[in-house]
C-alpha cells in the first residue's frame, strides 16, 4: 500500500480509538436538572447579583468574540496566502535561510503576529475585570503575567516546531507516522510536568497549615480512595477575587490546591464541598481520560495535516510546495486554529458532562445538598457568573453546567 493509504487507515483507527475512549469513559448520562427546578433556583438568587453577573459577561462578550474573529482572520490571511510563507522566509534569511531558523524563528514570529493583533482585546478584558472588581492586578502585574505566558508559549512552541520539522526532514515519506507518535507522547509528558514546572511560574504554592480543615480534606480524599501528596494553597488573590480549588497532577504529583480567596470567602463546609467535586475528577481518572483523548486527537491531527498536504490548491494558495516545509508554518497554524474552533463545542460538551458527574459525586460524598447549593451560589456570585446564560452560547463555549443547572440538579438530588 502507498503511504497515503496507510495514513488514511491510521486516521480511521485513531478515530475509532477516540470513539471507544469517549463512549467508555465519558459520562454521557447524568443526574437530572429539570428546567422547572432551574427556574425555581434562579428565582431564589439575589436579583442584583444576577443582574451584575449578566452585565459583566455582556461587557466581556465583544472582546471575546472580537479576539476570536481577528485571530481567525489573521491566521487565514497568513496561512492561505503567500504572505505567511514570505514572512517565514524573510525571518530565516539573516541566518542563511537555514530550515531550522525558518521553522523556529519564523514560526514564533507568525504566532507573535497573532498575539499582537489580539492584545487590545486582552487589555479590554482586563479593563472589564478591573471595572467589576474581579481583578486585583494593576497593569504592571498584568503585563508580567502576559510576558510569562508568552515565554512559556515560546519555549513550548520552539520545541514543537523544531521537533516537527526535524521529523519531516528525517522521515520525508513517513513523517506523519513518527509525528503522530511524537505528538501523542508530548501530550502524555505535559500531563505530568505541567503541575511541577508550569503552574509555579504563575502562582506560589504553600502547604496548607495543619488544622481541622486540612485534616478534613485529607480524610475526605482518603474516604474517596484518592491518594494525594499534599494540600496546597495558591496565592490567587494577587491577581483575582475569583474563588476555586482543583486537584492537580497525576500519580506521584497529585495534590489538592485551594485558592486563598476561597479560604477567605467561604466557610469550611463549602470548601470541603468544592474539594469533593474536584476529587471526583481524580477518582474517575478524568485527567487520564483527557490525556488519552488529547493524545489520540493530537496524533489524528498530524495524520490529517499530512492528508491535507496532498491537496494542491491549498498549497498553491499558501505559496508553498509542501506542507512539511518550514515555509508552511503559517498554513499549519491556520489549520490548527480552524480545527480548534471546530473541535471547541465538542470539547465543551464533553467537559460539561464530566463536570456534571463531579457535581453528583460531591453530593454523594458529602451527603449535604444544602452546602453544595450554598457553595455553587457563592461561586456564581463571587466569580460574577451568568447563572442562566444563553443556551446557544453556553452550548458552544460553556465548560461547566450553568449555575441554575447545578442548583437544579442538587435540588432534584435532595428530593
N, C-alpha and C positions, 0 to 999 in steps of 0.2 A: 504494500500500500504506500501511497505517497505521504509525505509529511502532512499535507493538508487534510487528508482523510484521517490520519492519526489524530490530528488536532481536533477535528470535528467529533471523533469518537470520544476523545478525552474530555472535551467540553460536555458531551452528553452524560458521561459517567459522573463528572463533578456536579452537574445539575441534579442528577438523581441522588447523589450523596447529600447535597444540600437539602433536598426534599425529605430524605429519610431523617436527617437530624432535626429539621423543622417539625415534622409530623410527630416524632417520638419524644422530643424534648421541650417543645413549646406548648404551654397550657392553653389550647385553643378554646376550651370551655372554662367558665369561671362562675363565681358566685353572682347571683342576680343583683341588679341595681335598678329596680323599677323606676320609670320616669315619674310616677306619682310620688315616690319617696324622694326623688331628686328635687322635685318642686317643693315638697314639704321642707327638705333640708335647706333649700335656697331661701325660703321664707323665714327660716329661723336664724339666718345670718344677719349681722348688723347691716342695715341698708347703706349707711355711709361708707362702710368698709368695702361692700360690694361695688359701689359706685367708684370708689377710688381705685380698686383693682382693675375695673373695666377701663377707666380713664388712663391709667398707667400703661396698660397693654395697647390701648389705641394710640398713645403717644409713641410707643416703641415701633408700631407697625410700619410706618413709612420708611424708617431707617432699615428695618429688617428686610422688607421687600426691595427697597432700593439697592441695598448691598447685594442681594441675591441676583437682581436683574443686571446691575452693572458688572458684577463678576462674571456672569454668563456671557454678556455681550463682549467684554474684553477677551475672554477665553476663546470665543468663536472668531473674533477678528484676528487674533494672533494665530490661532490654530488652523483656521480654514482659509487663510490667505498666505502668500509667501512672506508676509511681513514678519511673522514669528521666526521663520527659518533664517531670514536675513539678520534678525537681531542676534540669534544664537551664533551665527557665523561671524558677525562683527565682534561679539564679545570674545570669541576664541582667537581672533586674528592677532592680537598683540602677543599671544603665546604660540605663534606659528601655526595657528589653526589646528592644534592638536585635538584629537577626538575627545580626550578626557576633559580638556578645558571647555570645549563646546558643551559637553554633556553636563558637567557640574556647574561651571560659572554661567553658561548660557541658560541652563535650566533654572538656576536660582534667580537670575535676572527676570526671566519670564514670570516666576512666582512673585517676585518683588513688585513687578508692574501691577499685578492683580491686587496685591496688598495695598499699594499706594492709592490706587483709584478707589478702593473701598474704605480707606482710612477716614474720610469725612463721615461716613456712616457709623463707624465705630465711635468716633468722637460724639456724634449725635446721640448714640445710645448712652454714653457716659454722662452726657448732659442731662438726659432724661432721668437716669438713675440718681443723679445728684439732686435734681429738682424735686423728686419724690422722696428723697431721704433714704433711699435704699443703699446707695454707695457711700462709704466713709473715706474714700480716697480723694486726695487732691490731684491736680493734673500731673504733678511730678511723679507721684507714686503710680498713677495710671500709666504714664509713659514708660516707667521702669518695667512694669508688668508686661506691657506691649513688646518692649525690646527683648525681654526674657523669652516671650512666646516666639518672636521672630528667630531668636538664637537657637532655641530647641528645634524649631521647624527647619532652620537652615542646616543644622547638623544631621538630622534625620534625612532631610531631603538630599543632601550631598551624598550620604551613604547609599541611599536608594538609587539615585541617578548613576553614581559610579558603578554600583553593583549591576544594575540593569544593563548598561551599555558595555560593561566588561563581558557579561554573559553573551550579549548579541554578537560580540566580536569573536569570542572563543568558540561559540557554537552557532555558526551562521544558519544552519538548517534546522537545528533543534532547540534554538534559544527559548522558544515558547515553553518547552517541557521543563528545561532547567529553571527558567524564570518562574514558572508556576510553583515549582517546589520551593524555590528560594522565597517567594512571596508568602507562601504558607508558613514557612519556618520563621520568617520575620515577625509575623503576627503572633506566633507562639512565644517567641523570645520577648517581644514587647509586653506581653501579658505579665511576665514575671519581673521584668526590670523597671516597668513604669512606676510602680509604687515606691521602689527603692531609689531610683535615680532621677525621675522627672518630678514627682509630686513635691519633694523637698525644695525644688527650685522656686516654687510659688508659695509654699506655706511652711511655717515652722511647726513641728510636731513635738509635743512634750507628753510624757506619760501622765495619765490622769492620777491625781492624788489618791492615795489609799483612803478608803472610806466606804460608807454604806452604798453609794451609787456605783462605784467601781466594782465592788463585790457583787452587787446585784446584777450588773451587766455580764460579768464573768460567769456567774451562776446561770443566767439566762442562756448564754451561749452553750454552757455545758449541758443544760437540760435539753437544749435543742440539738445536741450532738454535733456542734460546730466548734472544733478546737481553734482558738485564737491565740496569737503570740503575745498580744498586748492590747491595752485600751489607751488610745492616744487622743489628745485634744489639739485641734488645728486652730491656729490663730486667724480665723476667717474674719474676725472683727476689724482687722486692719484694712480690709477692702469692702466689706459689706455688712449690712444688718441682717441679711437673709440667714435663716436657720436651716440646719441639715445635719445628717450623720450618714455614714456609709461603712460598709465592710470592704476593706481594700486588700488586694493581694490574693495570692493563691498558694495553698500548701504552707510552706515554712514562712512565707511573707504575709500571711493573712493577719489583719488586725482590725479592731473596731476603731473608727475615727469619728469623733464627735466635734462639731463646731463649738467654739467657745461661746458663740452667740446663742446657740441652743441651750447651753447650760445657764446662761443669764436670763433667757426669756421664758423657759418652760420649767414646770415642776418636774421632779424626778420621775413620777409615774409616766409623764408624757415622753420623757427622754427614753425610758425603757420601751415604750410603745414604738417609737421611731426605730430604735435598735432592733426590736423584734421583727419589724418589717425588713430591715437590712439583713438580718441573719438568714432570712428565707432565701435570699439570693445565694448565700454561701451553701446553705443546706441543700438547695435544689441544684447546686452546681451551675448557676446561671452564668458565671464567669466562663466556665468550661464550654457551655453551650454557645455563648457569644464568641469565644475563641475559635471553636470549631466552624461556626458559620462564617466568621471573618476569614479564617484560613482558607476554607474551601471557596468562599466568594472571591478572595484575592487571587487564588490560583485560576479560577474560572475567568476572571477579568483579564489576566495575562493571555490566556489562550484566545479569548475573544478579540483582544487587541491584535494578536497575530493574524486572525482570520480577517479582521477589518483591513489589515495592512495589504491584503491582496486586492482590495478594491481600488483600481487605478484612478477613477475620477476623484476619489478622496485624496490620494497622494498628489495628483496634479493640482488640485485646489490649494493644498498646503505648500506646494512648491518643493516637494522632496521626492527622492527616488525610492526610498524605503522607509517604512515606519520604524525600522530598527536602527536607523542612523541618528546621531545626536541632533542633527538639524531638525528632526521631527519632534523635538521635546514639546514645543507649543501644541502640536497636534495631539500628542499623548495626553497633555494636561487638559485640553478641551474635551477629549473623550472621557477623561476621568470626571470632570465637572458635570458633564451631561449625564454620565452614568450615576453619579451621586445624587443628582436631582431626581432621576427616575426611581432609584432604589430607596430614596428617603422615606416616602409614605409607607412602603412595605416594612422598613426597619422600625418606623414609628408604631405601626400596628402591632408588630411582634413585641416591641418594648412595652406597650400598654397591656398586653396580655400577661407578660411576665410580672409587671408591677402589680396588676390586679391579684395575681396569685400571692404575691408577697403581702398585700393588704390582708387577704383572707388568712394567711399564715400568722400574721401578727395578732389577729383576733383569736385564733385557736391557741396560740402560745400564751397570750396574756389572759384570755377569757374576760376582757374588760372593754366592751364596746363603747362605754361612756368616755373613757380616757382616750380611746382611739379617735372618736369624733372630736373631742376637745383638741387633740393633737393636730388632726387634719385642719380644723378651723384655724388654729394658731398658725400653722404653716401657710395657709392661704392668706391670712390677714397680714402677717409679718412680711412674707415674700411678695405681697401685692399681686397674687394670682387672680385671674379672672375665674371665679368659681364655676361659671356656666358659659363657657366660650362658644363661639360659632361652631356648629357641627362640622362643616366642611373644613374650615381652617384647622380645627382640632384633629380631624381625621388625617389631614396631610402632615401636620407637624408635631402634634402632641405626643410626647414620650411617656406620659403617665395618664391614668384616668383623670378626668376633671375632678375638682373638689366635690361637686354635688354627686358625681358618680361614686366617689369613695365614701361619702357620708351616707348615701342611699344604700350602698352595699352593707355598711355597718349596721344601719337601722334594720335592714331586712335580716341580717345575721342575728341581731339581738332578739327579733321576734320568733 
